[in-house]
């Protein structure tokens, strides 16, 4: 049950949490830019309920092809320190659109605006700072198994640009019963507005993002 005041996003069928709890282990793909991250995550590698793969890809295209091939449950994506992590946004979005993985950003940026922008525009499930590495395995498992405070907050920030009417239409797009009394033209305009505000092209992209969130 959502807490009082929380806007619930309807998803049809089994929830991501239910599906993940049925699995015996999770797969994590780490995409690092620096040797420091690779060294920091090494202590959590080899957990008996987790399979970790670490790569330093050479291009955004390579990243997406690798992620699709590996089919991970969680992707750890290290951001670039030179621009507060904003250059990772196009790659992060493509990873979310082309895989069913949840995305966790690894960032050194302390710029609040940049962290929020990167998290919301990549549809991330959370952000990890280097100092949190000792708790990384637990953080990953909590994210994999269901909602976390970070995931809820990021999702709500993403949806905050939608009007109440648009959020209702979004729920219907995701499988909720259609009890709207609005005209087809009004609903069509609201769908177009939703796609524009979320930066997504069509119904298929919206459904993929929020069914895997």
C-alpha positions as CSV (number, residue, x, y, z in Angstrom):
1,X,0.0,0.0,0.0
2,X,1.3,3.5,-0.9
3,X,1.7,5.8,2.1
4,X,-0.6,8.8,2.5
5,X,-0.1,11.3,-0.2
6,X,2.1,9.0,-2.3
7,X,1.1,8.8,-6.0
8,X,1.0,5.1,-6.9
9,X,2.1,4.0,-10.4
10,X,-0.1,1.1,-11.5
11,X,1.7,-1.9,-13.1
12,X,-0.1,-4.8,-14.6
13,X,0.6,-8.4,-13.5
14,X,3.3,-9.4,-11.1
15,X,5.4,-6.6,-9.7
16,X,9.1,-6.4,-10.2
17,X,9.6,-7.1,-6.5
18,X,7.5,-10.3,-6.8
19,X,9.4,-11.5,-9.8
20,X,12.8,-10.8,-8.3
21,X,12.0,-12.6,-5.0
22,X,11.3,-15.7,-7.1
23,X,14.9,-15.8,-8.3
24,X,17.7,-17.4,-6.3
25,X,20.4,-15.0,-7.3
26,X,20.9,-11.7,-9.0
27,X,23.3,-10.6,-11.8
28,X,25.1,-7.3,-11.6
29,X,26.9,-5.6,-14.4
30,X,29.4,-2.9,-13.3
31,X,30.4,-0.4,-16.0
32,X,33.4,1.5,-14.5
33,X,35.4,4.4,-15.8
34,X,38.2,4.4,-13.2
35,X,40.4,1.7,-11.7
36,X,39.4,3.1,-8.3
37,X,35.8,1.9,-8.7
38,X,37.0,-1.5,-9.9
39,X,39.2,-1.9,-6.8
40,X,36.5,-0.6,-4.5
41,X,33.9,-3.1,-5.6
42,X,36.3,-6.1,-5.5
43,X,35.5,-6.8,-1.8
44,X,31.9,-7.4,-2.7
45,X,32.6,-9.7,-5.6
46,X,32.0,-13.4,-5.2
47,X,29.0,-13.2,-2.9
48,X,27.4,-16.6,-3.2
49,X,24.0,-15.1,-4.1
50,X,25.3,-12.6,-6.6
51,X,27.0,-12.8,-9.9
52,X,29.2,-9.7,-10.7
53,X,30.7,-8.8,-14.1
54,X,32.9,-5.7,-14.4
55,X,33.8,-4.0,-17.7
56,X,35.3,-0.7,-18.8
57,X,33.5,-0.2,-22.2
58,X,35.0,2.1,-24.9
59,X,31.8,3.6,-26.3
60,X,28.1,4.1,-25.5
61,X,27.2,1.6,-28.3
62,X,29.5,-1.0,-26.7
63,X,27.9,-0.4,-23.3
64,X,24.4,-1.1,-24.6
65,X,25.4,-4.1,-26.7
66,X,27.3,-5.5,-23.7
67,X,24.3,-4.9,-21.4
68,X,21.8,-6.5,-23.7
69,X,24.1,-9.6,-24.1
70,X,24.7,-10.0,-20.4
71,X,21.0,-9.4,-19.4
72,X,21.8,-8.2,-15.8
73,X,19.3,-7.4,-13.1
74,X,21.2,-4.4,-11.8
75,X,23.6,-2.1,-13.7
76,X,26.2,-0.1,-11.8
77,X,27.2,2.9,-14.1
78,X,30.0,5.1,-13.0
79,X,29.5,8.8,-14.0
80,X,32.2,11.2,-15.3
81,X,33.6,13.6,-12.7
82,X,34.4,16.3,-15.2
83,X,30.8,17.4,-15.8
84,X,29.2,16.3,-12.5
85,X,28.0,13.1,-14.1
86,X,25.6,14.7,-16.7
87,X,27.3,13.2,-19.7
88,X,26.2,9.8,-18.6
89,X,22.5,10.7,-19.1
90,X,22.2,9.5,-22.8
91,X,23.9,6.2,-22.0
92,X,21.9,5.6,-18.9
93,X,18.6,6.2,-20.8
94,X,19.6,3.8,-23.5
95,X,20.5,1.1,-20.9
96,X,17.1,1.5,-19.3
97,X,15.3,1.4,-22.7
98,X,17.1,-1.6,-24.0
99,X,17.4,-3.8,-21.0
100,X,15.2,-4.9,-18.1
101,X,17.9,-4.0,-15.5
102,X,17.5,-1.4,-12.8
103,X,20.2,1.3,-12.9
104,X,22.3,2.5,-10.0
105,X,24.6,5.5,-10.7
106,X,28.0,5.6,-9.0
107,X,28.8,9.3,-8.6
108,X,31.5,11.5,-6.9
109,X,29.5,14.7,-7.6
110,X,28.2,16.6,-4.6
111,X,26.2,19.0,-6.8
112,X,22.7,18.3,-5.7
113,X,21.1,19.6,-8.9
114,X,23.4,17.5,-11.1
115,X,22.8,14.3,-9.0
116,X,19.0,14.8,-9.2
117,X,19.2,15.6,-12.9
118,X,21.3,12.5,-13.7
119,X,19.1,10.3,-11.5
120,X,15.7,11.4,-12.9
121,X,16.7,11.7,-16.6
122,X,18.2,8.2,-16.6
123,X,15.3,6.7,-14.7
124,X,17.8,5.4,-12.2
125,X,16.8,3.4,-9.1
126,X,19.4,5.1,-6.9
127,X,22.8,6.8,-6.6
128,X,25.8,5.5,-4.7
129,X,28.7,7.6,-3.5
130,X,32.2,6.1,-3.1
131,X,32.0,6.2,0.7
132,X,29.1,3.8,0.6
133,X,31.0,1.0,-1.0
134,X,31.2,-1.1,2.2
135,X,27.4,-1.3,2.1
136,X,27.1,-1.7,-1.7
137,X,26.1,-5.4,-1.7
138,X,23.2,-4.7,0.7
139,X,22.2,-1.6,-1.2
140,X,22.1,-3.6,-4.5
141,X,20.0,-6.4,-3.0
142,X,17.5,-4.0,-1.4
143,X,17.1,-2.3,-4.8
144,X,16.7,-5.6,-6.5
145,X,14.1,-6.9,-4.1
146,X,11.7,-4.0,-4.1
147,X,11.2,-0.3,-3.4
148,X,13.8,1.7,-1.5
149,X,13.5,5.3,-0.3
150,X,15.8,6.4,-3.2
151,X,13.8,4.6,-5.8
152,X,10.5,6.0,-4.5
153,X,11.9,9.6,-4.4
154,X,13.4,9.5,-7.8
155,X,10.3,8.0,-9.3
156,X,8.2,10.7,-7.7
157,X,10.5,13.4,-8.9
158,X,10.2,12.0,-12.4
159,X,6.4,12.1,-12.2
160,X,6.1,15.4,-10.5
161,X,6.0,17.2,-13.9
162,X,2.7,15.5,-14.7
163,X,-0.7,16.9,-13.9
164,X,-3.1,14.7,-11.9
165,X,-5.1,14.0,-15.0
166,X,-1.9,13.0,-16.9
167,X,-0.9,10.7,-14.0
168,X,-4.3,9.0,-14.3
169,X,-3.8,8.5,-18.0
170,X,-0.3,7.1,-17.3
171,X,-1.8,4.5,-14.9
172,X,-4.2,3.4,-17.6
173,X,-1.3,3.1,-20.1
174,X,0.3,0.8,-17.5
175,X,-2.8,-1.4,-17.2
176,X,-5.2,0.2,-14.8
177,X,-8.9,0.1,-15.6
178,X,-10.0,2.9,-17.9
179,X,-12.7,4.8,-16.0
180,X,-12.0,8.2,-17.6
181,X,-14.9,10.3,-18.8
182,X,-12.7,12.6,-20.9
183,X,-13.1,12.7,-24.7
184,X,-10.7,10.7,-26.9
185,X,-9.1,13.9,-28.1
186,X,-8.4,15.1,-24.6
187,X,-6.9,11.7,-23.7
188,X,-4.8,11.7,-26.8
189,X,-3.5,15.2,-26.0
190,X,-2.6,14.1,-22.5
191,X,-0.7,11.0,-23.8
192,X,1.3,13.3,-26.1
193,X,2.0,15.6,-23.1
194,X,3.2,12.6,-21.0
195,X,5.6,11.4,-23.7
196,X,7.0,14.9,-24.0
197,X,7.4,15.5,-20.3
198,X,9.1,12.2,-19.7
199,X,11.3,12.5,-22.8
200,X,10.0,9.2,-24.2
201,X,8.8,8.5,-27.7
202,X,5.8,6.3,-27.4
203,X,3.6,4.0,-25.3
204,X,6.1,1.1,-25.7
205,X,8.9,3.1,-24.1
206,X,6.7,4.3,-21.2
207,X,5.5,0.8,-20.5
208,X,9.0,-0.6,-20.6
209,X,10.5,2.0,-18.3
210,X,7.8,1.9,-15.6
211,X,7.2,-1.9,-15.7
212,X,10.8,-2.3,-15.0
213,X,11.0,0.3,-12.2
